[in-house]
Each structure stands twice: as structure tokens, then as C-alpha cells.
Amino acid sequence: MGEFFKNAFKDMKDNAKAQHEVDKANLEAVKAESRAQWEEAKMSPKARQEMMQKERDAQIAEAKARTQAANARIDAAKNSK
């Protein structure tokens, strides 16, 4: 019975350490994102517009790829009948 509790407490300790690493990584990510937003807010209007246009272009490209994938699935489903 003592070995059971020893293993249980060791597992809890290991899980707590792992969760601490996850929390630490998440905190660093939030700090970096906050800093990025601050730097973007200080950008010139022209640079901000260029950045936003690149983001829109990426979103459009992603949507087109998803559309093509869906159309391929539709064609595959029609051909399998």
C-alpha cells in the first residue's frame, strides 16, 4: 500500500512540473504577442496597411485551398457511386 501512495505522489509531482512548464510557455507566448501588438500599433499607417493586405492575401489563399479540397472531395464522392 505504501508503494501505491509513493507512486501516486511521484506522478502528481511530475504532472505539476509538466503543467508548470506549460504555464511558463503560455506566459512567454502572451508576453510576445503583447509586445507584437504594441510594435504593430506604433507602425506607420502605410506599413500597417501593407501588413494587413498580406494577412488578407494569406486568408484568401487559405480559403481558395479549402474550396479546392472540398471540390475534390465532392468529385471523389460523386465518382464513388
Distance bins in CASP14 RR format, pairs under 12 A and 6 or more apart:
PFRMAT RR
TARGET T0000
AUTHOR 0000-0000-0000
RMODE 2
METHOD distances of the structure
MODEL  1
1 7 0 0 0 0 0 1 0 0 0 0 0
1 8 0 0 0 0 0 1 0 0 0 0 0
2 8 0 0 0 0 1 0 0 0 0 0 0
2 9 0 0 0 0 0 1 0 0 0 0 0
2 10 0 0 0 0 0 1 0 0 0 0 0
3 9 0 0 0 0 0 1 0 0 0 0 0
3 10 0 0 0 0 0 1 0 0 0 0 0
4 10 0 0 0 0 0 1 0 0 0 0 0
4 11 0 0 0 0 0 1 0 0 0 0 0
5 11 0 0 0 0 0 1 0 0 0 0 0
5 12 0 0 0 0 0 1 0 0 0 0 0
6 12 0 0 0 0 0 1 0 0 0 0 0
6 13 0 0 0 0 0 1 0 0 0 0 0
7 13 0 0 0 0 0 1 0 0 0 0 0
7 14 0 0 0 0 0 1 0 0 0 0 0
8 14 0 0 0 0 0 1 0 0 0 0 0
8 15 0 0 0 0 0 1 0 0 0 0 0
9 15 0 0 0 0 0 1 0 0 0 0 0
9 16 0 0 0 0 0 1 0 0 0 0 0
10 16 0 0 0 0 0 1 0 0 0 0 0
10 17 0 0 0 0 0 1 0 0 0 0 0
11 17 0 0 0 0 0 1 0 0 0 0 0
11 18 0 0 0 0 0 1 0 0 0 0 0
12 18 0 0 0 0 0 1 0 0 0 0 0
12 19 0 0 0 0 0 1 0 0 0 0 0
13 19 0 0 0 0 0 1 0 0 0 0 0
13 20 0 0 0 0 0 1 0 0 0 0 0
14 20 0 0 0 0 0 1 0 0 0 0 0
14 21 0 0 0 0 0 1 0 0 0 0 0
15 21 0 0 0 0 0 1 0 0 0 0 0
15 22 0 0 0 0 0 1 0 0 0 0 0
16 22 0 0 0 0 0 1 0 0 0 0 0
16 23 0 0 0 0 0 1 0 0 0 0 0
17 23 0 0 0 0 0 1 0 0 0 0 0
17 24 0 0 0 0 0 1 0 0 0 0 0
18 24 0 0 0 0 0 1 0 0 0 0 0
18 25 0 0 0 0 0 1 0 0 0 0 0
19 25 0 0 0 0 0 1 0 0 0 0 0
19 26 0 0 0 0 0 1 0 0 0 0 0
20 26 0 0 0 0 0 1 0 0 0 0 0
20 27 0 0 0 0 0 1 0 0 0 0 0
21 27 0 0 0 0 0 1 0 0 0 0 0
21 28 0 0 0 0 0 1 0 0 0 0 0
22 28 0 0 0 0 0 1 0 0 0 0 0
22 29 0 0 0 0 0 1 0 0 0 0 0
23 29 0 0 0 0 0 1 0 0 0 0 0
23 30 0 0 0 0 0 1 0 0 0 0 0
24 30 0 0 0 0 0 1 0 0 0 0 0
24 31 0 0 0 0 0 1 0 0 0 0 0
25 31 0 0 0 0 0 1 0 0 0 0 0
25 32 0 0 0 0 0 1 0 0 0 0 0
26 32 0 0 0 0 0 1 0 0 0 0 0
26 33 0 0 0 0 0 1 0 0 0 0 0
27 33 0 0 0 0 0 1 0 0 0 0 0
27 34 0 0 0 0 0 1 0 0 0 0 0
28 34 0 0 0 0 0 1 0 0 0 0 0
28 35 0 0 0 0 0 1 0 0 0 0 0
29 35 0 0 0 0 0 1 0 0 0 0 0
29 36 0 0 0 0 0 1 0 0 0 0 0
30 36 0 0 0 0 0 1 0 0 0 0 0
30 37 0 0 0 0 0 1 0 0 0 0 0
31 37 0 0 0 0 0 1 0 0 0 0 0
31 38 0 0 0 0 0 1 0 0 0 0 0
32 38 0 0 0 0 0 1 0 0 0 0 0
32 39 0 0 0 0 0 1 0 0 0 0 0
33 39 0 0 0 0 0 1 0 0 0 0 0
33 40 0 0 0 0 0 1 0 0 0 0 0
34 40 0 0 0 0 0 1 0 0 0 0 0
34 41 0 0 0 0 0 1 0 0 0 0 0
35 41 0 0 0 0 0 1 0 0 0 0 0
35 42 0 0 0 0 0 1 0 0 0 0 0
36 42 0 0 0 0 0 1 0 0 0 0 0
36 43 0 0 0 0 0 1 0 0 0 0 0
36 51 0 0 0 0 0 1 0 0 0 0 0
37 43 0 0 0 0 0 1 0 0 0 0 0
37 48 0 0 0 0 0 1 0 0 0 0 0
39 47 0 0 0 0 0 1 0 0 0 0 0
39 48 0 0 0 0 0 1 0 0 0 0 0
39 51 0 0 0 0 0 1 0 0 0 0 0
40 47 0 0 0 0 1 0 0 0 0 0 0
40 48 1 0 0 1 0 0 0 0 0 0 0
40 49 0 0 0 0 0 1 0 0 0 0 0
40 50 0 0 0 0 0 1 0 0 0 0 0
40 51 1 0 0 1 0 0 0 0 0 0 0
40 52 0 0 0 0 1 0 0 0 0 0 0
40 55 0 0 0 0 0 1 0 0 0 0 0
41 47 0 0 0 0 0 1 0 0 0 0 0
41 48 0 0 0 0 1 0 0 0 0 0 0
41 51 0 0 0 0 0 1 0 0 0 0 0
42 48 0 0 0 0 1 0 0 0 0 0 0
43 49 0 0 0 0 1 0 0 0 0 0 0
43 50 0 0 0 0 1 0 0 0 0 0 0
43 51 1 0 0 1 0 0 0 0 0 0 0
43 52 0 0 0 0 0 1 0 0 0 0 0
44 50 0 0 0 0 1 0 0 0 0 0 0
44 51 0 0 0 0 0 1 0 0 0 0 0
45 51 0 0 0 0 0 1 0 0 0 0 0
45 52 0 0 0 0 0 1 0 0 0 0 0
46 52 0 0 0 0 0 1 0 0 0 0 0
46 53 0 0 0 0 0 1 0 0 0 0 0
47 53 0 0 0 0 0 1 0 0 0 0 0
47 54 0 0 0 0 0 1 0 0 0 0 0
48 54 0 0 0 0 0 1 0 0 0 0 0
48 55 0 0 0 0 0 1 0 0 0 0 0
49 55 0 0 0 0 0 1 0 0 0 0 0
49 56 0 0 0 0 0 1 0 0 0 0 0
50 56 0 0 0 0 0 1 0 0 0 0 0
50 57 0 0 0 0 0 1 0 0 0 0 0
51 57 0 0 0 0 0 1 0 0 0 0 0
51 58 0 0 0 0 0 1 0 0 0 0 0
52 58 0 0 0 0 0 1 0 0 0 0 0
52 59 0 0 0 0 0 1 0 0 0 0 0
53 59 0 0 0 0 0 1 0 0 0 0 0
53 60 0 0 0 0 0 1 0 0 0 0 0
54 60 0 0 0 0 0 1 0 0 0 0 0
54 61 0 0 0 0 0 1 0 0 0 0 0
55 61 0 0 0 0 0 1 0 0 0 0 0
55 62 0 0 0 0 0 1 0 0 0 0 0
56 62 0 0 0 0 0 1 0 0 0 0 0
56 63 0 0 0 0 0 1 0 0 0 0 0
57 63 0 0 0 0 0 1 0 0 0 0 0
57 64 0 0 0 0 0 1 0 0 0 0 0
58 64 0 0 0 0 0 1 0 0 0 0 0
58 65 0 0 0 0 0 1 0 0 0 0 0
59 65 0 0 0 0 0 1 0 0 0 0 0
59 66 0 0 0 0 0 1 0 0 0 0 0
60 66 0 0 0 0 0 1 0 0 0 0 0
60 67 0 0 0 0 0 1 0 0 0 0 0
61 67 0 0 0 0 0 1 0 0 0 0 0
61 68 0 0 0 0 0 1 0 0 0 0 0
62 68 0 0 0 0 0 1 0 0 0 0 0
62 69 0 0 0 0 0 1 0 0 0 0 0
63 69 0 0 0 0 0 1 0 0 0 0 0
63 70 0 0 0 0 0 1 0 0 0 0 0
64 70 0 0 0 0 0 1 0 0 0 0 0
64 71 0 0 0 0 0 1 0 0 0 0 0
65 71 0 0 0 0 0 1 0 0 0 0 0
65 72 0 0 0 0 0 1 0 0 0 0 0
66 72 0 0 0 0 0 1 0 0 0 0 0
66 73 0 0 0 0 0 1 0 0 0 0 0
67 73 0 0 0 0 0 1 0 0 0 0 0
67 74 0 0 0 0 0 1 0 0 0 0 0
68 74 0 0 0 0 0 1 0 0 0 0 0
68 75 0 0 0 0 0 1 0 0 0 0 0
69 75 0 0 0 0 0 1 0 0 0 0 0
69 76 0 0 0 0 0 1 0 0 0 0 0
70 76 0 0 0 0 0 1 0 0 0 0 0
70 77 0 0 0 0 0 1 0 0 0 0 0
71 77 0 0 0 0 0 1 0 0 0 0 0
71 78 0 0 0 0 0 1 0 0 0 0 0
72 78 0 0 0 0 0 1 0 0 0 0 0
72 79 0 0 0 0 0 1 0 0 0 0 0
73 79 0 0 0 0 0 1 0 0 0 0 0
73 80 0 0 0 0 0 1 0 0 0 0 0
74 80 0 0 0 0 0 1 0 0 0 0 0
74 81 0 0 0 0 0 1 0 0 0 0 0
75 81 0 0 0 0 0 1 0 0 0 0 0
END
